Amino acid sequence: MVLFGTIVNGLCIFVGTIIGLFFTKIPERYKETVMHGVGLTVMLIGLQMAFKTENIVIVLLSLLLGAVIGEAMRLEDKLEGIGRSLERKFTKPDEKSTIAQGFITASLIFVIGALAVIGALDSGLRNDHEILITKAIIDGFISLVLTTTLGVGVIFSIVPVVLYEGSIALLATQINQWIPKSMLDMLINEVTAAGGLMIVAIGLNILKITKIRVANLLPGLIVVGLIVFVLRGIQ
């Protein structure tokens, strides 16, 4: 079932939000330690994916060119700007309700990131839902924590998450009709590897070891496809 991982992701956010409603305060030390565990797990996932590359030059070029494109487009800044503008639009200073804020904040966290893109591609291309299920567990915990401070609005983030991941997964199922199998296998390996390094970056950010602008690296996933297409065309 192509949408299995997407559905599990939505359900985990739902469950996490419901559980979060029963907690008014989680001690900071618990949050910190659990998030450290999450960060380490995310890094392990990324490394396992990164080692699948069969051509490190493709991964290197895709990240370098993707970074240049992403920085030129200022993707990270634009995404943060959208978040801030949505908060100003939907949340009034004198309004006690945090439904809009919870929805916006959670949606940005769950939708934007390499895990959502790579996981949905894996679901559609290989019917492999491991990445999305892992993301679902992470999102479930994060939704629990967010709900304790932002309220029930977090639950509405399920809609954009399911639409976004589901659309990518369904589109990915049709790719094999347009691309030869040999090229598709190469594309999957290198996209997985490049995306894996981005996931490692997410893990480093969660651990607060560094602050990598991962959104600015996302064009690298498209660059991988272009490089693979050129190489296979030359061969």
MIDREN-260313 format. One record per residue (C-alpha): residue number from 1; x, y, z. Coordinates in nm, 3 decimals. Example, Ala and Ser with C-alpha at 12.3 -4.5 7.8 and 13.67 -1.06 7.14 Angstrom:
2
1 / 1.230 / -0.450 / 0.780
2 / 1.367 / -0.106 / 0.714
END
This chain:
235
1 / 0.000 / 0.000 / 0.000
2 / 0.172 / 0.314 / -0.127
3 / 0.014 / 0.549 / 0.128
4 / 0.075 / 0.327 / 0.432
5 / 0.367 / 0.535 / 0.562
6 / 0.175 / 0.858 / 0.506
7 / -0.127 / 0.728 / 0.696
8 / 0.091 / 0.608 / 0.985
9 / 0.251 / 0.952 / 0.998
10 / -0.089 / 1.117 / 1.027
11 / -0.204 / 0.873 / 1.294
12 / 0.109 / 0.927 / 1.506
13 / 0.056 / 1.302 / 1.500
14 / -0.305 / 1.245 / 1.605
15 / -0.209 / 1.014 / 1.892
16 / 0.073 / 1.241 / 2.004
17 / -0.160 / 1.539 / 2.014
18 / -0.427 / 1.352 / 2.211
19 / -0.172 / 1.234 / 2.468
20 / -0.025 / 1.583 / 2.487
21 / -0.365 / 1.723 / 2.590
22 / -0.337 / 1.528 / 2.917
23 / -0.009 / 1.694 / 3.010
24 / 0.017 / 2.056 / 3.106
25 / 0.388 / 2.050 / 3.169
26 / 0.674 / 1.816 / 3.083
27 / 1.000 / 1.874 / 3.277
28 / 1.264 / 2.032 / 3.054
29 / 1.522 / 1.764 / 3.137
30 / 1.290 / 1.493 / 3.000
31 / 1.235 / 1.690 / 2.680
32 / 1.606 / 1.750 / 2.638
33 / 1.714 / 1.389 / 2.692
34 / 1.445 / 1.242 / 2.467
35 / 1.524 / 1.493 / 2.192
36 / 1.890 / 1.389 / 2.217
37 / 1.779 / 1.031 / 2.155
38 / 1.572 / 1.147 / 1.859
39 / 1.868 / 1.338 / 1.717
40 / 2.100 / 1.039 / 1.743
41 / 1.843 / 0.813 / 1.577
42 / 1.792 / 1.058 / 1.292
43 / 2.168 / 1.071 / 1.235
44 / 2.187 / 0.691 / 1.221
45 / 1.909 / 0.682 / 0.961
46 / 2.089 / 0.945 / 0.756
47 / 2.423 / 0.765 / 0.766
48 / 2.265 / 0.434 / 0.662
49 / 2.109 / 0.610 / 0.364
50 / 2.425 / 0.803 / 0.275
51 / 2.631 / 0.483 / 0.251
52 / 2.408 / 0.359 / -0.033
53 / 2.581 / 0.586 / -0.283
54 / 2.768 / 0.424 / -0.569
55 / 2.915 / 0.752 / -0.692
56 / 3.024 / 0.996 / -0.422
57 / 3.099 / 1.260 / -0.688
58 / 2.729 / 1.280 / -0.775
59 / 2.640 / 1.332 / -0.409
60 / 2.911 / 1.595 / -0.367
61 / 2.814 / 1.790 / -0.678
62 / 2.445 / 1.773 / -0.594
63 / 2.500 / 1.913 / -0.245
64 / 2.737 / 2.184 / -0.365
65 / 2.516 / 2.300 / -0.653
66 / 2.201 / 2.254 / -0.444
67 / 2.351 / 2.469 / -0.168
68 / 2.434 / 2.745 / -0.417
69 / 2.082 / 2.737 / -0.561
70 / 1.919 / 2.720 / -0.219
71 / 2.127 / 3.007 / -0.082
72 / 2.059 / 3.216 / -0.393
73 / 1.686 / 3.153 / -0.351
74 / 1.715 / 3.200 / 0.027
75 / 1.477 / 2.909 / 0.081
76 / 1.537 / 2.886 / 0.455
77 / 1.469 / 3.258 / 0.503
78 / 1.158 / 3.246 / 0.286
79 / 1.015 / 2.950 / 0.476
80 / 1.079 / 3.123 / 0.807
81 / 0.922 / 3.439 / 0.666
82 / 0.610 / 3.247 / 0.562
83 / 0.584 / 3.104 / 0.911
84 / 0.614 / 3.447 / 1.071
85 / 0.363 / 3.606 / 0.833
86 / 0.111 / 3.326 / 0.891
87 / 0.145 / 3.368 / 1.266
88 / 0.082 / 3.744 / 1.234
89 / -0.216 / 3.679 / 1.010
90 / -0.390 / 3.411 / 1.213
91 / -0.290 / 3.497 / 1.568
92 / -0.409 / 3.818 / 1.733
93 / -0.211 / 3.971 / 2.020
94 / -0.517 / 3.982 / 2.246
95 / -0.641 / 3.636 / 2.151
96 / -0.590 / 3.360 / 2.407
97 / -0.657 / 3.075 / 2.165
98 / -0.343 / 2.911 / 2.023
99 / -0.518 / 2.688 / 1.767
100 / -0.387 / 2.878 / 1.464
101 / -0.038 / 2.903 / 1.608
102 / -0.030 / 2.532 / 1.691
103 / -0.148 / 2.440 / 1.340
104 / 0.106 / 2.666 / 1.166
105 / 0.402 / 2.574 / 1.384
106 / 0.341 / 2.199 / 1.366
107 / 0.277 / 2.205 / 0.991
108 / 0.606 / 2.381 / 0.922
109 / 0.799 / 2.137 / 1.141
110 / 0.640 / 1.820 / 1.001
111 / 0.620 / 1.910 / 0.632
112 / 0.948 / 2.093 / 0.571
113 / 1.245 / 1.860 / 0.576
114 / 1.429 / 1.589 / 0.389
115 / 1.265 / 1.308 / 0.588
116 / 0.923 / 1.389 / 0.441
117 / 1.053 / 1.406 / 0.083
118 / 1.284 / 1.104 / 0.092
119 / 1.038 / 0.898 / 0.295
120 / 0.752 / 0.964 / 0.053
121 / 0.976 / 0.887 / -0.246
122 / 1.077 / 0.556 / -0.086
123 / 0.711 / 0.471 / -0.027
124 / 0.620 / 0.537 / -0.388
125 / 0.929 / 0.399 / -0.563
126 / 1.010 / 0.093 / -0.351
127 / 0.701 / 0.050 / -0.133
128 / 0.945 / 0.089 / 0.159
129 / 0.783 / 0.281 / 0.446
130 / 1.064 / 0.255 / 0.704
131 / 1.168 / 0.621 / 0.677
132 / 0.812 / 0.756 / 0.699
133 / 0.732 / 0.528 / 0.992
134 / 1.045 / 0.646 / 1.173
135 / 0.946 / 1.005 / 1.092
136 / 0.597 / 0.927 / 1.222
137 / 0.735 / 0.822 / 1.561
138 / 0.948 / 1.137 / 1.578
139 / 0.651 / 1.354 / 1.473
140 / 0.432 / 1.183 / 1.732
141 / 0.669 / 1.280 / 2.012
142 / 0.714 / 1.633 / 1.879
143 / 0.337 / 1.678 / 1.845
144 / 0.298 / 1.565 / 2.208
145 / 0.548 / 1.826 / 2.326
146 / 0.402 / 2.100 / 2.104
147 / 0.049 / 2.027 / 2.225
148 / 0.150 / 2.082 / 2.588
149 / 0.233 / 2.443 / 2.498
150 / 0.032 / 2.526 / 2.184
151 / -0.283 / 2.322 / 2.237
152 / -0.514 / 2.121 / 2.016
153 / -0.432 / 2.321 / 1.700
154 / -0.138 / 2.087 / 1.642
155 / -0.379 / 1.813 / 1.535
156 / -0.483 / 2.008 / 1.225
157 / -0.129 / 1.978 / 1.087
158 / -0.228 / 1.625 / 0.985
159 / -0.400 / 1.767 / 0.674
160 / -0.096 / 1.929 / 0.506
161 / 0.129 / 1.640 / 0.612
162 / -0.094 / 1.376 / 0.451
163 / -0.153 / 1.584 / 0.137
164 / 0.216 / 1.664 / 0.093
165 / 0.362 / 1.319 / 0.156
166 / 0.076 / 1.140 / -0.016
167 / 0.114 / 1.349 / -0.332
168 / 0.488 / 1.278 / -0.352
169 / 0.435 / 0.906 / -0.292
170 / 0.165 / 0.877 / -0.560
171 / 0.370 / 1.075 / -0.811
172 / 0.672 / 0.854 / -0.742
173 / 0.475 / 0.542 / -0.842
174 / 0.456 / 0.675 / -1.199
175 / 0.823 / 0.759 / -1.236
176 / 0.914 / 0.410 / -1.357
177 / 0.692 / 0.467 / -1.661
178 / 0.906 / 0.760 / -1.773
179 / 1.254 / 0.648 / -1.666
180 / 1.440 / 0.325 / -1.766
181 / 1.501 / 0.084 / -1.479
182 / 1.880 / 0.119 / -1.488
183 / 1.854 / 0.498 / -1.463
184 / 1.585 / 0.470 / -1.196
185 / 1.803 / 0.243 / -0.981
186 / 2.092 / 0.486 / -1.007
187 / 1.861 / 0.779 / -0.931
188 / 1.719 / 0.610 / -0.621
189 / 2.063 / 0.526 / -0.483
190 / 2.203 / 0.876 / -0.527
191 / 1.889 / 1.062 / -0.416
192 / 1.880 / 0.838 / -0.109
193 / 2.247 / 0.912 / -0.036
194 / 2.216 / 1.289 / -0.083
195 / 1.896 / 1.294 / 0.121
196 / 2.069 / 1.085 / 0.387
197 / 2.334 / 1.350 / 0.438
198 / 2.059 / 1.610 / 0.473
199 / 1.898 / 1.391 / 0.736
200 / 2.232 / 1.374 / 0.919
201 / 2.226 / 1.755 / 0.914
202 / 1.878 / 1.751 / 1.069
203 / 2.011 / 1.524 / 1.344
204 / 2.299 / 1.761 / 1.412
205 / 2.052 / 2.048 / 1.434
206 / 1.831 / 1.857 / 1.677
207 / 2.135 / 1.789 / 1.894
208 / 2.219 / 2.161 / 1.868
209 / 2.573 / 2.074 / 1.763
210 / 2.542 / 2.314 / 1.473
211 / 2.279 / 2.504 / 1.276
212 / 2.278 / 2.383 / 0.918
213 / 2.031 / 2.551 / 0.681
214 / 1.893 / 2.219 / 0.556
215 / 1.614 / 2.381 / 0.353
216 / 1.882 / 2.552 / 0.141
217 / 2.024 / 2.209 / 0.053
218 / 1.695 / 2.066 / -0.074
219 / 1.750 / 2.175 / -0.439
220 / 2.032 / 1.921 / -0.434
221 / 1.772 / 1.644 / -0.466
222 / 1.665 / 1.788 / -0.801
223 / 2.028 / 1.838 / -0.906
224 / 2.089 / 1.465 / -0.844
225 / 1.823 / 1.382 / -1.102
226 / 1.975 / 1.618 / -1.357
227 / 2.326 / 1.478 / -1.307
228 / 2.204 / 1.119 / -1.335
229 / 2.008 / 1.205 / -1.651
230 / 2.317 / 1.364 / -1.810
231 / 2.546 / 1.076 / -1.713
232 / 2.309 / 0.808 / -1.842
233 / 2.259 / 1.009 / -2.161
234 / 2.636 / 1.020 / -2.217
235 / 2.669 / 0.647 / -2.154
END
